[in-house]
Amino acid sequence: MASLVYILGALTSLLCAIFLLRGYTQGRSPLLLWSGLCFSGLALSNLLVFVDLVMLPNIDLYLLRLSVTAISMFLLLIGLVWESQ
């Protein structure tokens, strides 16, 4: 059951990223680009949770997952600061 939740979280983040990036291609708002990149990274992070906890339980990918999430949040922060100026 937990593996289903991990997959659904990754698919939800990926779907959000697709919608945000598609909105960027139509409207060219930079904040949509940064948000889409952030959600792409979060989808990758959620996929790494599935790989770490379900597929490869003997290998610790915690630091990689945390790094991908931090980079994703940093991208969103860049977008927010860029738009506020």
C-alpha positions in Angstrom: 0.0 0.0 0.0 2.9 2.4 0.8 4.4 1.8 -2.6 1.1 2.9 -4.2 1.2 6.2 -2.3 4.8 6.8 -3.4 3.9 6.3 -7.0 0.8 8.4 -6.8 2.8 11.2 -5.2 5.3 11.1 -8.0 2.6 11.0 -10.7 0.8 14.0 -9.0 4.0 16.0 -9.0 4.7 15.1 -12.6 1.2 16.1 -13.7 1.6 19.5 -11.9 4.9 20.0 -13.6 3.4 19.2 -17.0 0.6 21.6 -16.5 2.9 24.4 -15.3 5.3 24.0 -18.1 2.5 23.8 -20.7 1.1 27.0 -19.2 4.5 28.6 -19.5 4.7 27.7 -23.2 1.3 29.4 -23.8 1.8 32.5 -21.6 5.5 32.9 -21.2 5.3 33.8 -17.5 8.7 33.2 -15.9 7.1 32.1 -12.6 5.4 29.3 -14.4 8.7 28.1 -15.7 10.4 28.1 -12.3 7.4 26.4 -10.7 7.4 23.8 -13.4 11.1 23.1 -12.9 10.5 22.9 -9.1 7.7 20.3 -9.5 9.8 18.4 -12.0 12.4 18.0 -9.3 9.8 17.1 -6.7 8.5 14.4 -9.0 12.0 13.1 -9.3 12.4 13.2 -5.6 9.2 11.3 -5.1 10.3 8.7 -7.6 13.6 8.4 -5.6 11.5 7.7 -2.5 9.9 4.8 -4.3 13.2 3.5 -5.5 14.9 4.0 -2.1 12.2 2.4 0.1 10.6 -0.2 -2.2 13.0 -1.2 -5.0 16.4 -0.9 -3.2 15.7 -1.1 0.5 19.4 -2.0 1.3 20.8 1.1 -0.3 20.3 4.5 1.4 19.4 7.2 -1.0 18.3 9.7 1.7 21.0 12.2 0.9 20.3 12.1 -2.8 16.5 12.5 -2.2 17.2 15.4 0.1 19.5 17.1 -2.3 17.1 16.8 -5.2 14.3 18.3 -3.0 16.5 21.2 -1.8 17.6 22.0 -5.4 13.9 22.0 -6.5 12.9 24.3 -3.7 15.8 26.6 -4.5 14.6 26.8 -8.1 11.2 27.9 -6.8 12.8 30.5 -4.5 14.8 31.9 -7.4 11.6 32.3 -9.4 9.9 34.0 -6.6 12.7 36.4 -6.0 13.1 37.1 -9.7 9.4 37.9 -10.0 9.4 40.2 -7.0 12.0 42.5 -8.5 
